[in-house]
Amino acid sequence: MNELFRILSLSAVAITVLAAPARAEDVKAGDLVITQAWTRATPNGAKIGGGYVTIENKGTTPDRLVGGAGDIAGKVEIHEMAMDNGVMKMRPIDKGLTIEPGKTVKLAPGGYHLMMFDLKAPLKQGDKVPVTLQFEKAGKVSVTLDVQGVGAQAPGGGDDHSGHMMKKM
């Protein structure tokens, strides 16, 4: 009976692990740790898409995300969405996004994000999209964006609304 219980328990754990949504691997580059790299699926014909990552600086000096690139898009920029006198505005961050030592910066819907222009193909749920992030100190860092559903708010398609925090311009 104990052996049967052990086998059933191990089977339940294996099924749970295998059924969990695929998650992008953590990427380490110098003092930076990049996690939760993802994007949303796009409809056919869409020419833009957003990319999201979490960047933690475990070092003692700041670094700056200054750009990006990817074969899927003609251009990748760092953008922010923010409220300006009650109007939502999106704008590129020309001087890059600073990641202070000991801090974590989350690129998420409604805030900082990667803007991918001139998409060469639709982003399809379940796909993995390679992009390269350019940092001032860590240099070029390859990450893979997991493509979630069209309306996803967080990796795994969950309804995590924490990314809706907006900065006043």
C-alpha positions in Angstrom: 0.0 0.0 0.0 2.8 2.4 0.9 4.6 1.6 -2.4 1.4 2.3 -4.4 0.9 5.6 -2.5 4.6 6.6 -3.3 4.1 5.8 -7.0 0.9 7.7 -7.2 2.4 10.7 -5.4 5.4 10.7 -7.7 3.1 10.5 -10.7 1.1 13.5 -9.5 4.3 15.5 -9.1 5.5 14.6 -12.6 2.1 15.5 -14.2 2.1 18.8 -12.4 5.6 19.7 -13.5 5.0 18.6 -17.1 1.7 20.5 -17.3 3.2 23.8 -16.0 3.6 26.4 -18.8 7.0 26.7 -20.3 9.1 29.4 -18.7 12.0 31.3 -20.2 15.3 30.4 -18.6 17.0 32.8 -16.3 20.0 34.5 -18.0 23.0 35.9 -16.1 25.2 38.6 -17.7 27.8 40.1 -15.5 26.0 41.4 -12.4 22.6 41.2 -14.1 20.0 38.4 -13.8 17.2 38.5 -16.5 14.1 36.5 -15.8 10.5 36.2 -17.0 11.2 37.1 -20.6 7.9 37.0 -22.5 5.8 38.6 -25.2 2.2 38.5 -26.3 0.9 36.8 -29.4 0.0 39.2 -32.2 -2.8 39.0 -34.9 -1.8 38.4 -38.5 -0.7 41.6 -40.1 0.4 43.3 -36.9 3.6 45.2 -37.3 4.4 45.9 -33.7 4.7 43.9 -30.5 5.9 44.4 -26.9 8.5 42.4 -25.0 8.8 42.1 -21.2 11.6 41.0 -18.9 12.6 41.4 -15.3 16.2 42.6 -14.7 17.9 42.3 -11.3 21.2 44.0 -10.7 23.2 42.0 -8.1 26.3 44.1 -8.4 27.5 47.3 -6.8 27.3 49.6 -9.8 24.4 50.6 -12.0 24.0 49.3 -15.6 21.7 50.6 -18.3 19.5 48.8 -20.8 20.2 50.9 -23.9 18.7 48.9 -26.8 17.8 45.7 -28.4 17.6 43.7 -31.6 16.0 40.6 -33.0 15.5 38.8 -36.3 11.8 38.9 -35.8 11.7 42.7 -35.9 13.2 45.5 -38.0 13.9 47.5 -34.8 13.7 47.0 -31.0 13.5 50.0 -28.6 13.0 50.6 -24.9 9.7 52.4 -24.3 7.6 53.5 -21.3 3.9 54.1 -20.9 2.9 56.8 -18.5 0.0 59.1 -17.6 0.4 62.7 -18.6 -2.4 65.0 -17.5 -4.8 62.1 -17.6 -3.7 60.9 -21.0 -1.8 57.6 -21.5 1.3 58.3 -23.6 4.0 56.0 -24.8 7.5 57.2 -25.6 11.0 55.8 -26.3 13.6 56.1 -23.5 16.4 57.6 -25.5 19.1 57.4 -22.8 18.2 53.9 -21.8 16.8 52.4 -18.6 19.0 52.4 -15.5 19.1 49.3 -13.3 20.5 50.5 -10.0 22.7 48.1 -7.9 20.6 45.9 -5.6 17.4 46.8 -7.5 15.1 45.0 -9.8 13.4 46.6 -12.8 10.3 44.9 -14.3 9.4 45.6 -17.9 5.6 44.8 -18.0 2.4 45.8 -19.7 1.5 49.4 -18.9 5.0 50.5 -18.0 8.5 50.0 -19.3 8.7 47.5 -22.2 10.6 46.5 -25.3 8.8 47.8 -28.5 9.4 45.6 -31.5 8.7 47.4 -34.8 8.2 46.0 -38.3 7.5 42.5 -37.2 8.4 40.1 -39.9 5.9 37.4 -38.8 3.1 37.1 -36.3 4.1 36.2 -32.8 2.2 32.9 -32.1 1.3 31.6 -28.6 3.7 28.8 -27.6 6.6 30.1 -29.8 9.9 31.3 -28.5 11.4 34.5 -29.9 15.1 35.2 -29.5 16.1 38.8 -29.0 19.3 40.5 -27.9 19.3 43.1 -25.2 22.1 45.7 -25.3 23.4 46.9 -21.9 26.0 49.6 -21.3 28.2 47.4 -19.1 27.0 43.8 -19.5 27.0 44.2 -23.3 24.9 42.1 -25.6 22.7 39.5 -23.9 20.6 36.9 -25.7 17.2 36.1 -24.2 14.3 34.2 -25.4 10.8 35.6 -25.1 8.1 33.1 -24.5 5.0 34.0 -26.5 1.9 34.1 -24.3 -1.7 34.6 -25.3 -2.9 37.8 -26.9 -4.2 39.4 -23.7 -1.7 38.0 -21.2 -0.7 40.3 -18.3 2.1 38.1 -17.0 4.1 35.0 -18.0 2.0 31.9 -18.0 -1.0 33.9 -19.3 -2.1 34.9 -15.7 -4.0 38.0 -14.9 -1.2 39.6 -12.8 -2.1 43.3 -12.9 1.0 44.4 -11.1 2.5 45.6 -14.4 -0.2 48.3 -14.6 1.7 50.7 -12.4 2.3 53.8 -14.3 4.8 56.5 -13.9 3.8 60.2 -14.1 5.6 62.0 -16.9 
